[in-house]
Amino acid sequence: MRKSLIILLGAALAGLLATGCDLEAPGHSTLSVEQPSGAAVFGNYVAVGNSLTACFIDSGLILTGHATSYPQLIATQMGYPAGSFMQPLLAPPGLGSTALTNPMYRAGVLHYDAMAGSIAVLDSTHITEIQPLALAASWPVPYSNLGVPGATLKDFADALDSSTSQSPGNAFFDLILRNSVFGGYSMLEQLIARGPTICTFWLGNNDVLGGATSGQPNDGVVHAGEAVNLTPPSLFTAMYGAALDNFTNGVMERHGFAPVIFVANIPSITSVPFFMPKALFAQASGIPEGMLAMEESDAQIVLFTALGYLRAHGGLAALPLPAEYTLSVAEAQLVANTVTSYNSAIAAAVGARSNVFLYDANAELAALDPMTEAAHFLVLASAVGPQTAAATTLFSLDGVHPNNRGYARVANGFLNAMNAQLGTDFPMVDLAT
């Protein structure tokens, strides 16, 4: 199958390049195209999603991360030739999400500064020098990896650039959708234009994660009178179904076949080391748990960003820890209930559509030991060494996104789902490499 797939890939890529940047809105297909089967199902793989799909690692995008993004690893295991699965490659120091004091510079990714004994920004880039970092900006068609950090379900259909993203000013939409060249097309429209025969689709995380990482998740009830920052489950259900249907129908109308779609559901925040139990936070911060005064008296979870807050404000002198750095019992329960509702909606959407299949990322991450996965934070307290942390955990230094080993595990999760549902025998990625 792999040899025939390579031949198909060459033909598909040639066809895409021949069409250039024509992303006109899809119309009804005038061609009679047979539904792909066998190796042809894998002839045009495209990934869409948020930062997890984009391979955000150590709080940013960088070339070394793209090399081990889960979409790239899946494409390699499918037999795609090197360089045929194009991503928005970024040269070092990459582009990160850490705020800098000088607005004329953009942060790169994070790294562990052994001299300072802390996590720090690798380097920064002046805003006038960002464009040369984008190594694949001239690629003449939409990328094979359409993962946009920060993207929500609403963004999938509506956002065209940083001025229209749900979170205002998200420049990753400019970087990845490149609508200054293409003319104004959403993730959905670019995905349809690519005409994938098979797609991995991982969206919905940011509909809950934005509120959770703010330390003040709100459905309008927990914090009455304040802005709602979680997508209501009823709205999520409607948008998720519409996203799958609009994608499927768009490809059918424009290309004449239905894509095979593998979706992933939403992990629990307790599976992500960014959200730390108080005991772990005490160990990482070096402050005894009994001395950790907090504004929220029933704080159950402490956010990773609280470590930076303590360092910047004198440790014990910064206490009590402000509420935006913790989740109370009610807030943690709200987030957990929201994730459960989202995943029920995803399961129902998959069950109602014959071309859509599920990778249960929630179950896979729930099986991990959260204390083990958060071990890299203990580097800050000299409890473990950085080499040990990197070799034994699946998460990067930002505590939310996987490291290279973690993304390899995600790739294997999708590949296992494909093998089980489609009868393929794609090999797994070696987690030790």
SEFILUM-659434 format. One record per residue: x, y, z of N, C-alpha, C, O in turn; residue in one letter. Coordinates in steps of 0.02 Angstrom, whole numbers, plus 50000, padded with zeros to 5 digits. Layout:
BEGIN
XYZXYZXYZXYZA ...
***
This chain:
BEGIN
500414994050000500005000050000500435006350000500255011249968M 501005006250035501405012250043501685014549976501725020549963R 501885009749931502155011649866501615014949823501745020149793K 501025012049821500485014949782500275021649811500065026149774S 500325022449876500145028749908500615034249887500395039849874L 501265032849882501745037849861501595040349791501645046249777I 501395035749746501215037749678500605042349680500585047449645I 500105040549721499505044649727499675051549755499405056649733L 500135051749803500325058049834500645062749784500515068749784L 501075059949741501395064049691500895067249644500945073149626G 500395063249623499875065949579499455071249614499285076349584A 499295069949678498885074749715499255081349724498955086649716A 499895081049741500285087149751500355091049686500315097249686L 500465087549632500515090949567499875094549550499885100149524A 499315091449565498665094549552498565100749593498305105849569G 498765100449657498685106249701499115112049678498875117749677L 499735110749659500175116149638499945119149572500035125149560L 499635115049530499395117549466498835122549475498745127049434A 498445121749528497885126349540498095132849573497705137449577T 498725133149598498975139249628498575141249689498405137049730G 498425147649695498095150349754497345151549744497055155449780C 497035148149696496325149149682495915145849737495845139749739D 495645150049782495245147449837494525149749832494195151049882L 494275150149771493585152349763493105148049802493235142049812E 492565151049825492075147349864491825141349826491725141649766A 491735135649862491545129549828490855130049797490385132649827P 490795127449736490155126849704489995119549693490395115249711G 489435118049663489255111049652489725107949601489875110949549H 489965101949616490435098549572490085096349508489525093649510S 490405097549451490145095149388490475088549368490315085749315T 490935086149410491295079949394490945074049427490625074749479L 491025068349397490795062149428491405058749458491785055449423S 491495059549523492095057049556491905051249601491445051749641V 492265045649593492125039849635492385040949705492935043649714E 492005038749755492225039349825492885035549834492915029549818Q 493405038749859494045035349867493985029149911493595028949959P 494365023949893494385017849933495095015149932495505017249892S 495235010449978495905007549981496425012849994496325017350035G 496995012349959497535017149969497335024149951497625028949978A 496845024949906496645031749885496345035749942496345041949939A 496085032449994495825036050052496355040550083496205045750111V 496985038450078497535041950111497925046350063498475048750079F 497645047450003498005051149952498095058449965498555061549938G 497665061450007497735068650021497535069750094496955071050110N 498025069250138497915070150210498035077450229498545080350212Y 497545080350263497595087250289497375087150362496895083650380V 497715090850404497545091450475497275098350489497515103350461A 496775098750533496515105250554496405105050629496235099850658V 496525110750662496445110850734496715117250764496725122550732G 496935116750826497195122550862497935121650876498295118850835N 498175124050933498885123750948499155116650952499735115450936S 498735111850973498965104950976499125102250907499605098650898L 498715104050858498835101950789499425105750760499815102950722T 499495112150778500045116250752500715114150781501235116350756A 500715110150832501315107950869501615113750909502215114950908C 501185117150945501415121850996501815117851047501575112851072F 502415120151062502835116551109503255121751146503525126251116I 503305121051212503665125951252503395133051240503775137751234D 502735133551235502375139951228502495143451162502485149651160S 502615139751108502705142951044502785138050986502765132050996G 502865140850927502995136950866503715137850846503985143350847L 504035132350828504735132450807504865126450762504525121350768I 505355126950719505505121850669505595114950700505345109950673L 505955114550756506075108050787505435104850811505385098750815T 504945108950828504295106250847503905103750787503595098450791G 503915107550732503555105350672503785098550647503395094750620H 504425097150657504695090750633504365084850668504345079350640A 504105086050728503785080550765503055082150782502795079450830T 502745086450742502025087550752501665081050740501885076850700S 501095080050774500755073650763500495073050691500495067450665Y 500285078550656500095077550586500685075450543500615071150499P 501285078350555501865076350516502035069050529502205065350482Q 502005066950591502155059950608501655055250576501845049950551L 501015057150576500505053050543500655052550468500625047050440I 500805058150436500955058150365501555053650350501545049950300A 502065053950391502655049750381502475042450387502695038450346T 502085040550437501895033550446501435031250389501425025250374Q 501065035850359500655034050301501075032950238500845029950189M 501695035350238502125034550181502225040750139502475040350083G 502035046550165502125052750127502865054250119503245053750168Y 503095056150058503795057950048503985064150089503565068450102P 504605064550108504845070250146504715076750108504855077150048A 504445081750143504315088150112503645088850077503475094350055G 503265083450072502625083850036502055086050082501545088450058S 502135085250147501635087450195501865094150223502275094350269F 501605099550194501895106150209501555109250270500945109150278M 501985112150313501765115550374502045122650375502505124250338Q 501775126950418502025133850423502665134250463502665136550520P 503215132050433503855131150468504135137850492504115142750455L 504385137950553504655143950583505365142750607505495138150646L 505825146850584506525146250605506605148450678506195152150704A 507145146150711507285148350780507375155950783507635158850735P 507175159150838506935156250901506185154650902505905153350955P 505875154550843505165153250841504745159150864505005164550878G 504095158050867503635163150892503235160250949502895155150942L 503275163651007502935161251066502375165751088502205170651056G 502075163951145501505167651171501675171351236501225174251267S 502305171251256502505174751317502525182251306502825184551257T 502205186051350502185193351343502865196251363503165194251413A 503115200951322503745204351336503595211651355503075214351337L 504055214751392503945221751413504015226551355503705231851355T 504425224751304504515229151246504045226851190504135221451164N 503545230851172503045228751122503335228151052502995225551007P 503945230451041504255229950975504565223150963504825221850908M 504555218751013504845212151007504335206751021503865207751059Y 504425201050989504005195151000504435189551029504985188151005R 504165186451080504535181051114504605174951070504175173551028A 505145171251080505215164651051504925159451099504525161151142G 505125153251091504885147951134505245148251201505725152051210V 505015144151249505325143751314505885138551314505905134151272L 506345139251362506845134151375507025134451449506845139151484H 507375129251472507585129151542508275132351548508755129851520Y 508315137851584508935141451595509275138551657509075140051713D 509775134351646510095130851702510455135651748510485134551808A 510735141051720511095145851761510625149351809510795150451868M 510045151251785509565154851827509125150051867508805152051915A 509115143751846508685138851879507945140251868507535139151912G 507775142651807507085144351794506935143351720507385142351679S 506295143451704506065143151635506075150251607505825154951638I 506375151051548506455157751519506325157551444506305152151414A 506235163451414506145164051341506825162751308507335165551328V 506815158551256507435156851221507765163051191508365164151199L 507375167051157507615173251125507005177051102506435174851111D 507105182851071506555186751046506735189450977507315189450957S 506225191750941506315194250872505955200950865505385201750886T 506305205850836505995212250822505425211250772505475207150727H 504885215050781504295213950739504445214950664504085212250622I 504955218750648505135219750577505515213850549505625213450488T 505735209150592506135203450570505755196950575506045191550567E 505105197250588504715191050596504625187450530504665181250528I 504495191150476504345187950412504885183050390504715177650365Q 505535184650397506035179750375506025173250415506305168250392P 505715173150473505665166950511505205161950478505275155850488L 504715164450439504215160150407504505156950344504485159950290A 504765150950352505155147750298504715145250241504965144250186L 504065144250253503635141450201503085146350180502575144250153A 503185152750192502655157650179502465158050106501905160050090A 502925156150060502775156649988502465150349960502345149949899S 502315145450003501985139249978501335141249944500925144749974W 501225139049881500685142049841499975139749855499505142249824P 499885135049900499215132749918499165132549994499675132850028V 498555131950022498495131350095498925125650122499015120550089P 499175126550182499605121550213499235114950223498615114750228Y 499615109550226499335103050244499155102850318498705099150338S 499495106750357499345107450428499025114250440499365119350440N 498365114150450497995120350462497825121150536497285123550553L 498285119150579498205120350650498375127450667498935129750652G 497915131050698498035138050717497995138750793497465137850822V 498545140350826498535141250898497985146150920497925151550891P 497605144250970497085148550996496415147850962495925150850984G 496375143950908495755143450870495205139950910495325135050945A 494605142750906494005139850936493565137050880493715137750821T 493015133950900492535131550850492265137350808492175136750748L 492125142950840491885148850804492395151150754492225152850697K 493035151250774493565153350729493615148950667493755151450613D 493495142550675493545137850619493125140250560493335139750503F 492535142750574492085144950521492145152350504492025154350447A 492345156450553492265163650545492915167550540492935172650504D 493445165550574494045169750577494445169450512494555164150483A 494645175350489495045175850428495765178250443496225176750406L 495835181850499496495184650516496465186950589495985185550624D 496985190550610497025192650680496485197750698496335198550757S 496205201050649495685206050664494995202950673494535206250698S 494915196650653494255193450657494255187350702493755183850707T 494825185850735494855180050780494445181250843494365186950864S 494185175850872493765176650932494155179750989493895184051024Q 494785177650997495235181051044495585186651004496005185050963S 495425192851016495655198350972496415198550964496785197751013P 496635199550902497345200550889497755194250886498365194550895G 497445188550873497815182250869498195181950802497915180250751N 498835183750805499245184450744499395177650711499625177450654A 499275172150747499395165550716498915164350657499075160450612F 498335167650657497895167150598498215170250537498155167650482F 498565175950546498915179050490499475174550465499565173850404D 499835171550511500405167450493500195161250455500535159350407L 499655158050475499485151450448498975151850391499035148150342I 498475156250396497995156750342498245161050284498035160050227L 498705165650298499035169650245498535173050198498615172850137R 498025176150227497515179150185497725185650153497365188350110N 498305188350172498575193950134498765191750063498815195850018S 498855185150055499005182349989498375179349957498235180649899V 498005175449997497445171749969496805175949963496385174349921F 496725181150003496165185549993495615185350043495145189250037G 495635181050093495115181150145494715174850150494125174750131G 495015169450175494665163050180494795159950249495345160150276Y 494265157150277494305154250344494665147550343494835144950290S 494785144850403495065138150407494625133150370494875128950332M 493975133650380493505129150346493565129650270493605124550236L 493585135650244493615136650171494285134250143494305131350089E 494835135450178495475132950154495505125350157495795122150113Q 495205122550209495175115250214494785112250156494995107250126L 494215115150141493805112750084494205113350019494195108849978I 494545118950010494935119949949495465114649940495605112649883A 495765112349994496265107049989495965100349969496325095949944R 495325099349980494995093149960495295086949991495465082249955G 495355086650057495675080750087495245074450079494635074650087P 495575069050064495235062550065495185059950136494715056250153T 495655061950178495645060150249495905066050289496355069650268I 495605067150347495765073050387495755071250461495335067350484C 496235073950499496185073850572495925080650594496165085850571T 495435080650639495065086650658495075086950735494755082750767F 495435091750763495465092250836495345099450856495805103550860W 494715101050869494505107650890494025107050949493735101750960L 493955112350987493505112451044493865113451110493555115551159G 494515111951112494905112651174494885119851200494775120951260N 494975124651155495025131651177494355134551198494325139851230N 493805131151181493155133451203493065132851279492655136251308D 493475128551310493465127851383494135130051413494145132651469V 494675129051377495335130251406495465137651418495805139451467L 495205142051376495315149151386495045151351454495375155051490G 494435149151470494155150951535494525147751592494635150851644G 494715141351583495055137751637495735140851653495915141651711A 496125142651601496785145451613496755152651639497255155251663T 496175155951634496105162651661496065162551737496145167651770S 495925156651765495825156051837495135158151860494965157551919G 494735160651813494065162951829493565160251777493215164151745Q 493525153651769493045151051720492335152951739492145152651798P 491935154751689491275157451706490765155551654490865156451594N 490205152851677489635151251634489075156251645488515155151620D 489205161551681488695166451697488355165151763487955169251786G 488515159451794488215157651859488735157651914488635160751967V 489305154351902489835153951953490075160951971490195162352030V 490145165251921490335172351934489795176651902489895179451848H 489225177151935488655180851907488845188151894489165191451935A 488635190651836488755197551819489415198551782489535204051757G 489845193451779490475194051743490425190751675489955186951662E 490895192151631490875189651562490925182051561491315179051598A 490525178951519490555171751509491165170251465491245173251412V 491585165551487492185163851448492235156451431492765154051413N 491685152851438491625145851417491075145451364490545148451374L 491195141951310490655140951261490115136751292490255131151313T 489495139151295488955135051324488895128351288488945128251227P 488795122851324488755116251292488245115751236488365112351187P 487675119151243487175118851190487435122051126487305119551071S 487785127651133488075131051075488645126851046488715126350985L 489055123951090489605119551067489325113851025489585112350971F 488785110751048488485105151012488275107150942488405103650894T 487945112850937487715115250872488305116950826488295115150767A 488815120450853489375122450811489795116450790490045116350734M 489865111450834490275105650816489945101750759490285099950710Y 489295100450764488945097050710488965100850646489055097950592G 488885107550650488905111750590489595111550558489655111550497A 490125111550599490805111450573490925105150532491195105450477A 490715099350559490815093050523490395092850459490635090650407L 489775095150463489335094850405489545099750351489535098050292D 489735105750371489955110750321490595108550287490695109750227N 491035105550324491655102850296491495097250246491725097350189F 491115092350268490945086650226490575088850163490745086850107T 490065093050172489665095250115490075099550067489985099250007N 490525103650095490945107850052491405103850008491485105349949G 491705098650037492155094349997491745090449944491965089749887V 491155088049963490745084449915490535088949857490545086849799M 490345095149873490125099749820490695101849774490605102549714E 491275102849804491835105349763492235099749730492495100649675R 492305094049764492755088849739492395082349722492675078049688H 491775081549744491385075749723491435069549766491215064249746G 491725070149826491765064449872491725066949944491825072849957F 491585062349989491565064050061492225062350094492475056850085A 492525067050131493155065450165493035060750224492505060750255P 493535056650239493545052750300493845057150355494395059850346V 493495057850411493695062450463493815058650528493385054950551I 494395059650558494545057050625494595062950673495035067150667F 494135063150721494125068550770494425066050836494435060050850V 494675070650875494885069150944494455073150992494245078750976A 494325070351050493915073951099494345077951146494945078851134N 494055080451200494385085451243494645082251307494255079251344I 495295082851321495565080151384495325084051445495135089851440P 495325080751501495175083951565495755088451585496335086851571S 495605094051619496155098351642496585094851694497155096651704I 496305089751729496705086251779497235081851746497675079251780T 497195081051680497705077251643498265081751618498755079251590S 498205088251629498675093151602499055096251660498745099051705V 499725095851661500105098151719500085105651732500295107851785P 499825109651685499735116751698499305117951759499385122951795F 498835113351771498375113751828498635109151883498545103051879F 498945112051934499305108151984498925107452050498645112352075M 498915101452079498665100852148499105105152194499685106352179P 498815107452249499185111952294499845108852319500345112352327K 499845102352331500445099152357501015099552307501595100752325A 500865098452243501375098852191501615106052183502205107352175L 501145110852185501335117752180501795119852237502285123552227F 501645117452297502075118952354502775116252343503265119652359A 502825110252316503485107252304503865111152251504465112452258Q 503515113052196503845116652142504045123752163504555126252140A 503645126852205503785133752225504265134252284504565139452296S 504345128752320504775128752379504455131752440504795132852490G 503805133152438503445135952495503025130352527502625127252492I 503115129052591502725123752623501975124752613501725130352614P 501625119252602500915119652586500525123352640500045126952625E 500725122452702500365125752757500435133252757500065136752791G 500915135852719501025143152716500745146252653500805152352643M 500435142152608500185144652545499495147852554498985144752540L 499485153852577498855157452584498585159452515498965161552472A 497925158752507497615160152442496975164152453496625163152503M 496825168552406496205172552410495595168052410495115169252447E 495615162752369495055157952368495195152752421495625148452413E 494825153052475494955148652532494875141252516495175137052549S 494455139752465494355132752446494715131152381494495126752343D 495265134752367495645133452306495835126052302496115123252349A 495685123052246495825115952236496415114752189496785109952196Q 496495119352141497005118752089497375125352084497065130652087I 498035124952075498445130952065498725130751994498945125451970V 498705136451960498935136751891499695137551888500005140551933L 499995134851836500715135251826500965142451827501515143751851F 500575147051801500775154151798500885157151867501195162451873T 500625153951919500725156451986501465156052007501675159952049A 501845151451977502555151151993502915157451971503325160152008L 502755159851911503045166151887502825172051929503215176651941G 502195171951950501945177451992502325177852057502515183252079Y 502455172152089502825172152152503535174652142503795178452183L 503865172452088504555174552076504585182152065505045185452088R 504075184852031504085191952015503895196452074504035202452073A 503575193452125503315197552180503585195552249503275196852300H 504155192252249504495191152312504285184952352504365184852413G 504035179852318503885173552353503345174352405502785176152389G 503515173052468503025173352522502695180252527502115180752547L 503055185352508502775192152512502205193152464501805197852472A 502155188752414501615189552364500965186352387500445187252354A 500975182752442500375179252466499925184152505500175188852535L 499265183152504498925177352476498905177452399498885182752368P 498905171552370498915170852298498245173252269497715170952290L 498265177952220497645180652192497215175152160497465169952140P 496565176452157496085171452133496195169452061496015163852042A 496495173852020496605171951950497145166651941497255164251885E 497475164751994497985159551990497755152852020498155148252026Y 497125152452038496865146352069496175144752041495845149052013T 495965138552050495285136452035494965134052100495235129552134L 494405136952118494045134652177493695128052162493705125652105S 493405125052212493035118752202492495119652150492405115452106V 492115125252156491565126352108491825127552037491535125151989A 492385131252032492665132551965492935126151934492825124951874E 493285122151973493545115851946492985111251924493035107951872A 492445111151962491875106851944491535109451881491315105451839Q 491485116051874491185118951814491585116951752491295114951702L 492245117351756492665115551699492585108051683492515106151625V 492585103851735492505096651725491835095051692491805090951647A 491305098251715490645097051687490605099351614490285096151572N 490945104951600490945107551531491295102751484491055101351429T 491875100151505492235095251464491815089051452491785086551396V 491475086651504491045080751497490485082051446490345077751404T 490185087951449489655089751402489915090151331489605087751284S 490495093251323490795093751256490925086851228490765085451169Y 491205082351268491375075751243490755071551228490765067451182N 490225072651264489595069351247489345071751179489095067851139S 489415078251167489215081051102489645078251045489385076750992A 490295077651057490745074951006490565067750991490535065750933I 490455063751044490275056651034489625056050994489565051750950A 489135060251009488505060050973488595062050900488295059050856A 489015067050888489145069250819489485063850779489315062750721A 489955060350809490295054850775489795049150760489785046450705V 489385047450809488915041950801488395043250747488115038550719G 488265049650733487745051350684488015052150613487625053450568A 488665051250603488965052550537489405046650517489865044750554R 489275043850460489625037650439490345038950417490735034250414S 490515045150402491195046650380491645049450435492205051550421N 491395049450497491775052450552491915047250606491475043250624V 492535047150631492755042250680493105045850737493335051550730F 493165042550795493415045750856494075042750880494165036750881L 494535047350898495125045550938494985048251008494905054351017Y 494945043851057494765045851126495375048351163495675044851203D 495555054651150496135057751183496005058651257496475058351297A 495375059851276495215060751346495385054651386495705055151439N 495195048751362495325042551397496075041051400496325038651451A 496425042551346497145041051345497525045451395497955042951431E 497365051851397497715056151444497505054851516497895055751562L 496885052751526496655051251594497035045451624497065044751685A 497325041151581497695035351606498395037151629498745033051659A 498615043451616499285045551637499285047451711498765049351738L 499865046951742499945049151811500095056651811500635058651790D 499635060751835499745068051830500365070451869500685075251848P 500525067151923501115069151962501755067751922502225071651923M 501775062051888502345060451846502405065351789502955067751773T 501835066951757501855071351699502045078451717502285082251675E 501945080351779502125087151801502835087451829503045092551856A 503215082051822503875081751853504345087151828504805089151864A 504245089451765504715094451739504665101051778505135104951778H 504105102351810504055108351851504485107751914504685112751943F 504625101551935505035100651994505775102251981506175102752028L 505945103151918506615105751902506725112451937507275113951959V 506185116351942506245122951972506435122652046506725127252073L 506265117052078506435116152148507035111552156507185109252211A 507385110252100507975105752100507815098752125508255095252149S 507185096752119506995090052141507165084752090507295079052107A 507185086652026507395082151972507815086151924507785092351924V 508205082751883508615086051833508225087051768507755083251755G 508405092051727508035093351665508055087451616507565086251581P 508625083751613508665078051568508165072651589507835069651547Q 508125071351654507665066351679506945068351664506535064251643T 506795074751676506105077151663505925076351590505375074051574A 506385078251545506235077951473506145070851449505745069551404A 506505066151480506495059251457505905055251486505735049951460A 505595057851538505075053951572504375056851567503895053551585T 504315062951541503655066051538503425066851465503825065851419T 502795068551455502505069351389502315076651375502055078151321L 502425081151423502225088051414502835092651410503355091251439F 502745098251374503285103051366503285108051424502895107351471S 503715113051420503835117551476503255122251491503245125551543L 502765122751445502195127151460501655123551501501195126751526D 501715117051508501255113251550500585111551519500195107851549G 500445114151459499815112751424499935108451363499555103751349V 500465109951326500585106551263501095100951270501555101451311H 501025095651231501495090051235502195092051214502305097151181P 502675087851235503355088351207503385083551147502875080951125N 503985082451120504035078151061503765071151073503435068251030N 503915068451132503665061751148502905061851154502565057051134R 502635067151182501915067751189501555068051122501045064751113G 501835071951076501525072351010501575065650972501125063950934Y 502115062050984502165055350954501615050750981501345046750944A 501465051551044500925047451073500245049351043499825045051031R 500135055851032499515057951000499475055050929498945052450909V 500025055350892500035052450825499845045050827499445042750786A 500115041450875499955034350882499215033250899498915028350877N 498935037850937498235037250953497795037750891497335033750882G 497945042650848497575043250785497715037250740497245034550710F 498345035050736498515029350692498165022950716497915019050675L 498135021950781497775016150808497045016450789496745011350771N 496745022450794496045023150775495935021650701495445018450682A 496395024050659496345022650587496405015150573496025012350534M 496895011950605496985004750594496365000850616496164996150582N 496075002850671495484999350697494865000450653494484995750642A 494775006550629494165008150591494215006650517493715005050485Q 494815007250488494895006550416495265000250395495344999050335L 495484996350443495814990050427496514990950400496774986450367G 496834996550413497514997750391498004994750441497814992350494T 498644995050423499164992450468499744997450473500324995550472D 499565003850480500085008950486500515007550548500235006250601F 501175007950542501605006750600501565012550649501405018150631P 501705010950712501695016050764502355019950765502875017450742M 502335026050789502935030150798503305027550860502995026150911V 503955026950854504375024650910504445030350960504755035450945D 504175029551020504195034851070504895035951097505025041051130L 505345031351085506015031951112506475036051068507035037751088A 506255037751007506695041450961506525048850961506835052750925T 
***
